[in-house]
Amino acid sequence: MGMTTLCYIEKDNKYLMLHRIKKEHDINKDKWIGVGGHFEHGESPEDCMFREVMEETGLIPLSYRFCGIVTFLSDMGTEKEAWEYMCLYHIEEFKGEIKECDEGVLEWVDKEKILDLDLWEGDRLFLRYMQERRPFFSLKLVYEEGNLVQAVVDGKDLEFFDILDENGNKTGKIKERSLVHEDGDIHGTVHIWIRRKTEKGYDLLLQKRSKEKDSFPGCYDISSAGHISAGDESLESAIRELNEELGIKAEKEQLKEIGIHTGIMNGNFHGREFKNHEISRVYIYEEPIDITELKLQKEEVEEVRWMDSEELLKKVRNGEIKNCLFEDEIVICSLKTENCTKTNNL
């Protein structure tokens, strides 16, 4: 186990990055990281930060923030390298001239180009938290064979998805949710439509998404929908989402799978680019419900309402409902039950 500092020095909207290419036996070999290193006996985090920055860059920090603690765990490297507590610093003012570094090559990199570099995947998380000036945080990152397999921020596990190929098959790689939507990776979701028979045809239940959602906040959406977490299957995910979002405890036989939907949409929400490429298993649920008795998950759902499926379809086609990816699903849900057969391509 080691104690280290990791420092990102900023100037003119650029970070001073260290390309680790000089040391042969280095867990960070060929990676781009900030500057820093291990504590020496008796040093405080600030003592180590000042010394390492001076030794590796020749610069002297003048203004800085202690942003958080990063716990780094890996099955690679020496025992000292494979378990570290890293004190993360953001240095905003400094003096001095940059010198050559014996750890690697120093280079000023535009912040918008940082993600083009070969980074540890988890670095993207704490760089974002640092950039957003998130309050002091504790981030745990766990790697297996160089791949990020777990991330925990302030004691809360972050969600990971299985990455899929174009045919919807698992590739064997998993990835943290926000990084999936930064990169536009293909991943799995479930869509559950709740419908009831009427004299005219069918009503469909719509949910209004919470204003705090990371995508399409405040928009009307499918009755219930959600991501398939890494290692989970679609039907168990559909049952879970119904229970979590609406308080409906469904049985497996009450959900009828009607097809697969591929959706691609990009946007910008809460100041961040959002890329979505999902392959969704689509289900219908037709058990009687009283929407006044539903237990809505406040973090996800603001309200629910019934709407005639034909009226809903008309509003979508007239552009009254924006950013709708599920027109074809509404068409299928409008059909009589006996005609609502499973199709592999909605």
Beta strands, then each sheet from edge to edge (+ up, - down):
strand 1: 2-11
strand 2: 14-19
strand 3: 32-33
strand 4: 35-38
strand 5: 60-74
strand 6: 83-95
strand 7: 105-110
strand 8: 137-144
strand 9: 147-153
strand 10: 156-157
strand 11: 160-164
strand 12: 170-176
strand 13: 186-197
strand 14: 202-209
strand 15: 220-221
strand 16: 224-227
strand 17: 255-269
strand 18: 272-285
strand 19: 301-308
sheet 1: 3+ 2- 1+ 4-
sheet 2: 3+ 2- 1+ 6+ 5- 8- 9+ 10-
sheet 3: 3+ 2- 7+
sheet 4: 11+ 12-
sheet 5: 15+ 14- 13+ 16-
sheet 6: 15+ 14- 13+ 18+ 17-
sheet 7: 15+ 14- 19+
end
